[in-house]
Amino acid sequence: MKNKFTVENAAILLIDHQQGTIKLARNLPREEIVQNTRALARTAVETKMPLILTSSMEANFQGLLLDDLQIIAPEAYEKRIKRPGVVDCWEYEDFKSAVKATGKKKLIMAGLTNDVCIVFPAISAVEDGYEVQVVVDAGGSPTMLADETSTRRMERHGVTLTSTNQAMAELANSWSEGVGHTIQTIMYQEILSKFLEA
């Protein structure tokens, strides 16, 4: 596959994975969203990819970012971009500047919710010349219809939709060497072990 996303050429952006906001994501089980978000954060940290976290209105119902992110990525959490309420985080200069500072033009993005928090910045980033993959199962929406509508809208604007396993497999490139072994271990611990135990 040409033009592959790799740990060297991509950054991971996790948008508004907050303790209150996750309650609005009803089309997927909370546990699934959390495990997939954990897997993406761990992949960034353990392969030394740039990881940018952002939150919106932490003092309101949205709350702080998930405890999992605070534990897995303490440095990124400390540097998180705290927005005062700008819906499209791409329009918030501190966030956009942090993305630019990574020097990466390929972005793997996930957010809560898919129908509000991720749809707009994903489209905005594409319009600014970035290649964007949105990990749809590391987010969710209040209804299935809301989720489908947002994913269709993103696709129409050139956003590539992906899943957590698919994004991690693309980054891994080979399970048996280099970062691939690290990513496979994360995938097993966070996601696959739950299927294999069933």
N, C-alpha and C positions, 0 to 999 in steps of 0.2 A: 504494500500500500504506500503510495507516494504521499508526501506532505503530512506525515504522521506526527501526532503530538508525543513529545518525549519529556522525560524529567528535566532535560537540559533546556528545552525551548519553550516550556509552558509554565504558567503560574496557576495556582488554585485560589479562587475567590469564594468565600462562604458569607452569604448575605442574610443577616437578620435571623439567624438560628437562635431565637430567644425563647426564654422559658414561658412567656405568655403567648407569643405568636404561634408556637407549635400547636397550641390548642385549636387554632383555626384550620389546621391541615387535617381534614377528616376523610379524605379519599384513600389514604394509606394508613396502616397502623403506626402509631407513634414510635413503637420499638423499631420498626423497619427504617423510618426516617432517621432516627438517632444512630442506628448501627451503620447506615450508609454514610452519614455525616462524619461519624467517628473514623470510618475507613478512609475517607478522603483526607481528613485532617492528619491522620497518622501517615498516610502516603506522602503528603507534603513534608511533614516534619522529618520522617525517617529516610527520605531520599534527598532532603535538603532543597526541595522546590520552594520558590517563593509562596507564602501563604498570607493572604490578606483577609482579615475579619472586619465586618462592620455591623453596627447595631443602630437601631432607631429608637429614640425616645425611651431610654432605659428606665427612667423614673415613672413611666406610665405603665399601662397594662402589659406592654410588650416585655418588660423586664430585662434582666441581664442575659447574656449569652448562656447557652446550655453549660452546665457544670462540666460536661465531658470535654468541651472545647477549652475551658479554663485549665483543665488538668493535662490534656494532650498537648496543647500548644500555648504554654504560658507566655512565651515571648510575643507571639502574634496577638494573644489576648491583651497583653499589656499595651500593645501598639494599636489596638483596634480603633477603627474610625467611628466615633460616636456622632451620629447625625441628629440634628435637632428636629427632624421630621420630613426632610426632603424625600419624597417617595422613590424617585429614580436616583439611586445612589451615584450613578455615573454623572449626574448633574451637580453633585456635591464635590467641590474642588479638591478637598483633602483626600477623598477616596480616589478620584481620577488621578491625582498627582502620585499617590502611593502605587497605583497600577503602573503608571508611566515609569516610575523609578525602578521597577523590576527589570525593565528593558525587554520584557517578553511581549510578543505580538499574538501568542496563542493563549487563550484563557479558558480554563475549565471552571465553570461557575455553577453554584447551587444556591438556592435561597428559599426562605419561608416568608411568604407563600409563593408558589409558582405563578398564581394568577395576579399577584400585585408586586411582590418584592423582586422577582427575578425577570419578569417579562420585559420591563422597561429598560433596565441597565443592559440586558443581553442585546436587545435591539440597538440601543445607543452605542454600545461598544462596536458592533458590526458596522454601524454607520460611520464610526471613526476609524475604520480600517483594520480592526482586530478580527482574528478568527476565533469564534466562540463555540464551545460545546457547553450545553446546559445539561446537568445530571438531574433528570426529572424525578428519580426515586430518592434523591436526597432532599426533597422538598415535597410539598403537597398543597392542596387547595381545599376550600370549604366543601366543594362538591366535585363530582366527576366531570360534570359539564363545564364548570369553571376551569378545571385543569385542562381539559381537552381544548377549550377555546384558547387558552393562553399558549399551549404548545403549538397549535395550528398557526397562531399569529406569529410566534417566534420563527417557525419554519419558513413562513412566507417572507420573512425579512432576512433570511440567510443564516439563521442560527442552526447549528447541528444539535439534534437531540441525542442524548446517550443515557446509559444506565451506569450505576456505580461499577458493577463488574466489568462492563464494556470499557469504560474509561480507564480503569486500573489495568486491564489486560493490554490496552493500547500502550500505556505508559511502561508496562513491564517489558514488552517486546519479546523476551525469552524468560521462561520460568526458571531455567537452570543456571543462569549466569547474571552477574552484576546486580542491578537493583531489582531485577525480576524476581529473584528469590525472596528479597525483602517484601516486595509487594504481594507475592503469593502467600507469604506468612500472614500478613495483615488481612488479606482477603479470607483466608481460612479462619483466623481467630475471630474476626468481626462478623462474617457473613456465612461462609460455607459450613462451618461447624454446626450451626443451628439447623441446617437442612440434613446434615449427615447424622445428627443425633435423633432426628424424628423417626 
